[in-house]
């Protein structure tokens, strides 16, 4: 899917930079309750079959569950991170207790779309999940991490947490309509995730990690099974509470 790969180039225009700066300040929904203990969520975007299989097995073997931000329209499709999982895979994940969450239907760039288009994509994805036998998603991740003011307002009324891609911790006052997350991706991904885990422990905050494919030879947006294993084990050893994004939100009184 060429358009998908091309779209991984962010809008580098001055207008794009200004829009990204301004949108962080509008339509905010601040977290009202501080986490009592550090929490961590492992999430997978898009989500490649390797994340649905290997990623899920690694979490389940340690009694944990993950969040999969899924585009109904990408099911079974080839993307730059490998082939995406399909309806049967997502059903199996949901039955095992993982969260199947929304990433728009067609991997829409919400930084360029209208509010109506973004809202329509969320509705279409929810309908596709229902067709697959899955419950309506309650959390959302912006494709490319980008969003404009209109879509942020429209989508913010649909979901309990909307995750972006700027690194950071979720603490008292954090904007749940544009929540930070840290990528386990690229050669520095594991070290970066470990650094943010240390910060989350010290701040007693909630950290959302994300990756895409989980395989021995990962794409620039993925990680190896070994790296993911180390991070899950270290999170458990450090005393993090591991929770899906929706479970962590519920614990913080967000719904
Ligand atoms: Zn994505």
Boltz pocket constraint, residues with backbone or C-beta under 6 A from the ligand:
constraints:
  - pocket:
      binder: B
      contacts: [[A, 45], [A, 46], [A, 103], [A, 107], [A, 142], [A, 143], [A, 144]]
      max_distance: 6.0
